[in-house]
Every structure is written in C-alpha cells, then in structure tokens.
Amino acid sequence: MPLQNRVAPTGEIVCHPGRGLLMGNRGCIHRPDRTLGVTRWRSALWISCVLYWQARRRDVMPPGRWTALFFLDEATALAAGHRPCGYCRRADHLWFATSWQVAYGLRERPRAVQMDRWLHSERVNPRTRRQVRWMSRAGALPSGAMVARDGAAGLWCDGSFLPWSFGGYGDPVPVRASTRLAVLTPPSIVAALTAGYRPLVHPSAGVTPLRSFEPGAMPGCQDYS
C-alpha cells in the first residue's frame, strides 16, 4: 500500500503509487504508524528537492524528523507552494530568487526565509487551512502556472491547458486568452515565472518553452546564478 505522501497541484496529499520526479518536505507531518493526521505542515519552509543527492539514502518517514513528499514535477510543486531547495537545487534556488527580485523590483535578492514568510500567506488560508486560489485571465498567465478548469487541474502553457494527473499530462486544450481561470500557483510564484524562472516539467508535457526532465538527468545542476 503506497504511503500518503503524493502531492497534487491542489495541495492535497494522497496515496498513489507514482513517485514523481521531485520530492520535498514541510516538516514532520506523519504519525508513528507512518500515516498522516490532520496537520499538513510543521514549518513555513516548504521546499522541493531532487530525488538523488550525493548518493544519500534516507527513510521517507523517519520518526519525528521529516515527511518526504513527492511531486510529478516542479510545476506541481510550485502550485502546492514549494520553492526550489537551496542545497540540492542551489542553482535553481538562486535563479528563482533572482526572478522574484526582478518581479518585485527589490534592491537585493530575497533570502529563503523572506520568500517562505511571504509565500505562506499566499498558499494556505489560515482559517480553513486549504489552498488559496485566485482568478486571472488566461492570457495574463505565464507558462508554468497551474490552473483549474471545469473542476480539473492542469498546466497552463503556451496558450493551452494540459490536464494534470499523477502519471503525467494529457493532450493540450487551447483556451481563449480572455477566459477567466482559477489559479492554483501562488501569486508571488506566478510573478517569478513571469520574470523569467522556468520550472522543470514532466516529459509528457511534450515540447514546451519550459524545461523538461531528461531520462537520467539531475535536475537543478545547471548554473543559473
């Protein structure tokens, strides 16, 4: 039976056999029996990491330490509110922070703690503890944002909606630029995407202006600083 540690772009954490291409954490949210209770975070530091790092092997749910969460790709992780890790994905972390800086006209590149604090107010409603969604015209969104259309989540890319699933993306569906869509990706992350950050996406998305995971490649190894 798969563990409950697969994250959807809607922020839901479910049981599913597909591991995905990135992992991350937000503190220890599992119980001693390796199941989840009602808590969905223990820290405002939500990150996404590579699956392999310096040949290290770790338990995905060590008692009282951390809970490994898995994402189809980075676009999914960003929609769920997870930024690039500053250690195993250092180059992507710096690129993301620089894009954030450009988006908001900051004098200095923001530190991780600053982005985490800002992001936490955008990704979850403190009362309901559910994902915060917001509306936008499709044409105003950058490729790489995640949206909801007709009750389904999907990747917005090059003027089309690509239906999302734990196994990958479906065929692109053209959407008019004037169409209003519910956006799942937090506003500040959308701003960073608009300013130039390009997330890694699952190969099932096909040829896109975004970055695609190559078989056997180590995400985040290029220097974008």
Buried (B, 14 or more C-beta within 10 A) or exposed (E): EEBBBBBBBBBEBEEBEEBBBBBBBBBBBBEEEBEBEEBBBEBBBBBBBBBEBEEEEEEBBEEEEBBBBBBBBBBBBBBBBBBBBBEBBBBBBBBBBBBBBBBEEEEEBBEBEBBBEBBBEBBBEEEEEEBBBEEBEBEEBBBBBBBBBEEEBBBBBEBBBBBBBBEBBBEBEEBEEEEEBBBBBBBBBBBBBBBBBBBBBBEBBEEBEBBBBEEEBBBBEEEBE
